[in-house]
Amino acid sequence: MNKSNSLVCYHCSSQILPSDLIEAELGGQIRSFCCSGCMAIAQTIHGEGLEVFYARRSQSGDKPAAYLASNEIPEKLKPYDDPSLRGRFTRPSGDGDSLETTLRLEKIRCAACVWLCEQHLRRNVGVRDVQINYVTQKVMVRFSPVKTSLARLLFEIERIGYEAWPFEPSQSLDRAKVERRKLLMHLGVAMLGMMQVMMYAWPTYTGADITPEFELLMGWASWALTVPVIVYSAGPIFQASWRSIQSVKQTHMLGMDVPIALALALAFIAGTINLVTGSGKSYFDSITMFVAFILAARYVELLARQDAQGGAEALAKQLPATCERAFNYPATQEIEVVPVVNCNPGEVLRVSPGEVVPADGVLIENASALDESLLTGESKPVEKKIGDHVYAGTHNILNPLLMRIEAVGQSTRIAGIASLLDQALLAKPVMVSLAEKWTAYFVTFLLLSAFTSSAIWFYFDPSRAWTVLVSVLVASCPCALSLAVPTAMAAAQGAVTKLGLLIVRGHVIEGLVKATDLVLDKTGTLTMGQPELQEVINLRSGYHREDALALAAALEIGQRHPLALSLLRAAESEKLTLPLLSEPVINLLGRGLSSGPYRLGSALWLGVDQGAQQGQYGQVHLADEQGLIASFVFLDTPRVGLEQFLKVVKSRNIAVHLVSGDDRETVAWWAHHVGIEHYQGGCTPEDKYDYIERLQKEGRFIWAIGDGVNDAPLLARADISIAVGAGAPLAAAGADAILTAASLEPLAKTLLLADKTQAIIKENLLWALIYNLLAIPAAMMGWVNPWVAGIGMSLSSLAVTLNAWRLRKA
């Protein structure tokens, strides 16, 4: 290495004092380091064959700690291997013997940082999967607790120069506030600078008669006010464009901030030169206005993006920061207020009415009612008795309850659902990926157009070459084009999350538009699996319906099986007075009930003709010594919203198939009952898989809905799959989305929303195309000033963002 580079650290690029110089051979060359920490990190990176990172990264002057030179986990990280802390920050994975954790990453500055962290973690023994989201700066790691540990994962990230700690869901809301506040500060400085500079530029626009001295003074005042706008407000734009330029060799694409930064830099340099030489125009009013408008557009975009993540934010918002702990239970019920993060499994908490349950646990004292709508979509309060489970994020409504903690932090159910939302954000829909790809190509075309038109103008009229160059760069900035698809998809995803549909993989919305066939399971999907009394038949002469029902309900008092509960509900709803039986009820397991002369049970036990059940849920018969008194016919309960859902599906010419493991007669009856033409009963999981495969071979695009447990092959094979039920474990069934609401109505709304999203994407792309077709030629012809171009570009970005924002209200 040459002398000039020998005093610069190979890893962190900071200057090295002669007394601190450390040298080591890496990749066949002698490298210089400022400390043993940097040397250890570089040796780790080279040792794993990841040295290409040094060609991709953006530099940092941060020096790592010296202890990283050792392979020993430091004392500060060892507590994370304590079972109580590990239980807080990890959750079981779908394959049973793995754990999953979500970590917050710090110090990542570019795509190369993400690449390095992901590659390094994947090469550690026991790590089975790694997914990093650069935008949210979160990494989801699935690992074997037998082969590695949480503390080891945190240390391995530190070993390559970054920092990580376990993510708490409640922190995401604070981060969103910080992000909004930071962008608002940048916007505020730009707006103040714009107003002041426009005030000084106003005499020039109005042609006011001012002396050269005052004109020069106002020019320098404008320059002084523009500097903080360029340095502070537009600073993130320049940083992003520099990262994009540095990584262009690997990505072969330029980000949309590159032409913006180039336009700002050229305009500021040209304006400063003109101010110093006293000739030509200064562009300070255009610069400040451009920055203010583009930051305003980005602030609206940020609000839309954070609003689209409203489901995850709502989950985080529900968790309280403190709770009431009974520290000496059951000896006393004295209470102390402690931070939720200090609570551990096994401890007892008190939750007062109106408060939010801070952790998952079991109710041990005082029955109550809880609002679980955030987790299940069901608005009706759920009765909770001693021994029932209660979940973090739910609201206590009735009585002050005592609960014993079973899970905290990432192992709670609410954190599991939040992790599903994170997975959805990690997966890019195909349409978004294509939009990003074409936007990158457009940036290259834009730069060529700008410099070509400027060169032509320089030949014919050199005085206008700079103006045209800046105007083309600003006017045709691809912000509107790059925002057209992502903003619409993000807003749509946020809207369906609020409806009660958790999207796990990002292609669901665009896939619903392409669906040609819908394959439904029956029990648990089409129906609730809860029988209701449909009719009373075979009544003996002399008996009324009410008499037979009251007698059957009297026999069923105290029984808990579904048919017994159905008879009792029917008797209660009709306000029947139940007769007193002369003898106690005897339960003959597998047969039925008897009391004196009366018997209630199956047709086989009673010796009556069962007859054709015509697909109903089942029949129960009431008899005495003289024979049959009445037969009670039960029907499974259709899921709420089924009729509306099927109506919307059929209106889009989607063929509906009912495929179930129930007997063929039952499936046929239900298919005719709800108006489904294609059906097949008696199916094994393998039959369901083959059924979808046959449809796909015919070129059909399949959308499947199942209960997420016994329908795993059905969901795995379909192009789009939705599991009906509540909770994160259903993700293991391979579903692309999870319906937590009890009704199918959210699916009907989601299908309509998918159509609306497609329409809005087309509107956004059309608007972006028309704008650029008009703006680029106008700017190239010199008809548009830079400040007008800045307003046009910002308004085009605002237009597509606000248009996409309409999907929030769906």
VENHU-V253537 format. One record per pair of residues at least 24 apart in sequence whose ideal C-beta (glycine too) atoms are under 6 Angstrom apart, sorted by the first residue. I is the first residue (numbers start at 1). J is the second residue. Records with the same first field share a line. If there is no record, write none. Layout:
I=J, J
This chain:
6=32
9=33, 34, 38
10=42
11=38, 41, 42
12=38, 60, 61, 63
13=59
14=61
27=51
35=63
36=66, 69
37=64, 65, 66, 68
40=68, 69
41=160, 161
44=159, 160
48=123
50=119
53=112, 116
56=112, 247, 250
57=112
58=109, 110, 243, 246
64=161
68=159
73=151, 155
77=151, 154, 155
78=151
80=150, 151
81=149, 151
84=344
86=150
87=411
88=408, 409
89=166, 409, 410
90=410
91=410, 411, 416
93=142
94=732
98=128, 142, 144
99=145
100=142
101=141
102=138, 140, 167, 419
103=139, 164, 167
104=138, 165, 167
105=137, 139, 164
106=163
107=162, 163
110=243
111=247
120=160
124=156
131=426
133=425, 426
138=167
169=316, 415, 418
170=316, 319
172=316
173=313, 316, 317
176=306
183=299, 302
186=233, 295
187=295, 299
189=228, 232, 233
190=229, 233, 291, 292, 295
191=292
193=225, 229, 288
194=288, 289, 292
196=225
197=222, 225, 284, 285, 288
198=285
201=285
219=275, 282
222=284
223=275
226=284, 287, 288
229=288, 291
230=268
233=291
234=264, 291
237=261
253=440
254=443
256=443, 478, 482
259=446, 473, 477
260=477
262=473
263=470, 473, 474
266=470
267=470
270=466
283=786
285=787
286=786, 787
289=787, 790
290=474, 790
293=790, 791, 794
294=794
297=794, 797, 798
300=801
301=801
304=487, 491, 801, 805
305=490
307=494, 808
308=490, 491, 493, 494
310=494
311=421, 497
312=418, 421
315=414, 418
318=356, 374, 393
320=356, 358
323=349, 358
324=350
325=349
326=350
343=405, 408
345=405, 406
347=405
348=402, 404
349=403
350=402
351=396, 401
352=400
353=396
355=396
356=395
357=390, 392, 394
359=392, 405, 408
360=391, 392, 406, 407, 412, 413
361=390, 403, 404, 405, 406
362=389, 404
363=388, 390, 401, 403
364=402, 404
365=402
366=399, 401
368=396, 398, 399, 401
369=397, 398
370=394, 396
371=395, 397
376=726, 740
377=500, 740, 741
378=742
413=727
416=728
417=728
420=502, 504, 728, 731
423=504
424=503, 504, 506
427=505, 506
428=506
429=489, 506, 507, 510
431=485, 510
432=485, 486, 489
435=485
439=478, 481, 482
442=478
443=478
446=476
453=780
464=782
468=782
470=786
471=779, 784, 786, 789
472=779, 780
474=786, 789, 790, 793
475=775, 779, 784, 789, 792, 793
476=772, 775, 776
477=793
479=797
480=768, 796, 797, 800
481=768
483=797, 800, 801
484=764, 765, 768, 800
485=761
487=801, 804
488=757, 760, 761, 804
491=804, 805, 807, 808
492=753, 757, 807
495=807, 808, 810
496=750
499=746, 749
500=740, 741, 746
501=737, 739, 746, 750
502=738
503=737
504=731, 736, 737
505=736
508=720, 736, 737
509=754, 757
511=720
512=751, 754
513=754, 758
514=701
515=654, 701, 703
516=700, 701
517=655, 695, 700, 702
518=649, 654, 656, 703
519=657, 659, 692, 704
520=658, 705
521=660, 706, 711
522=660, 662
524=707
525=705, 706, 707, 724
527=636, 638
528=637, 639
530=637
531=562, 563, 566, 617, 634, 636
532=566, 635, 637
533=566, 570, 634
534=633, 635
535=633
536=630, 632
537=631
538=628, 630, 631
539=630
540=629
543=629
546=576
548=622, 629, 630
550=576, 578
552=600, 622
553=578
554=578, 579, 581
555=585, 593, 595, 600
563=620
566=634
597=624, 625
598=624
599=623
614=669
615=665, 666, 669
639=744
640=743
641=743, 744, 745
642=744
644=748
645=744, 747, 748
648=748, 751
659=683, 688, 691
685=713
688=713, 714
689=713, 717
692=717, 718
708=733, 735
753=810
760=803, 804
764=800, 803
771=796
